[in-house]
């Protein structure tokens, strides 16, 4: 059988069809809707295994980073196939590794933003004139959600400090990127992730972004000691560098919130190089680079 997920650009319906096919092919891959976007698009979670606590890997927080959803779905397919065939990923037997463990995937946290970046004006509904004006017609670099809020600036970890910095940088109101909203957790996409983590015990969380080939692992005094060791393992297996964010990249993010809220390891992984949006055909190469790291992220 050929691959279900290929190195291509998928819109919202295309991703839904991929997840439909994956769940049809692998009965043990479960799915559920954890929330809906501003436009009403589903925010879907996929689950493998069963446990008291789960690892969590999510992607596509930013509209122009929809390639991260493709890379994550490539991994979901490879993991499901390895379970089916009693196969290995990165030298790890998938079936045995997931015995007594569970992992949750959220391939696309920001479906509206991704749809705007991929499909342009037709993805915006009645807000098309407003969004076109905000982005000056450059839809493909749109990162925010439909309301012009950057999801990865909207989490309640250092949000106030980040908001002040946004204002100093001239970011006062909704736009294509970096506006964190008028209050933390104001957006349905943000709430979908926080409620998932509050209702389900998450062992550690990984957020996939692009680009840079770096791993962020530290935030404030709540960062647990084992996070650094885990980050070093992730860096060794992927060849990515450990890094520390600065400026507008500090605070407000999912990784920052998860570490602060639960005192558990959280990571941001910046996939690939070049400039966003990365070429869709590069998804396969990126995936091959990080496959073993993603496997370790499910079982560490």
Buried (B, 14 or more C-beta within 10 A) or exposed (E): EEEBBBBEBBBBEEBBEBBEEBBEBBEEBBBEEBBBBBBEBBBBBBBBBEBEEBBBBBBBBBBBBBBBBBBBBBBBBBBBBBBBEEBBBBEBBBEEBBEEBBBBBBBBBBBBBBBBBBBBBEBBEEBBEBBBEBBEEEBBBBBBBBBBBBBBBBBBBBBEEBBEBBEEEEBEEBBBBBBBBEEBBBBBBBBBBBEBBEEBEBBBBBBBBBBBBBBBBBBEEBBBEEBBEBBEBBBEBBEBEBBEBEEBBBBBBBBBBBBBBBEBBBBBBBBBEEEBBBEBEBBBEBBEBBBBBBBBBBBB
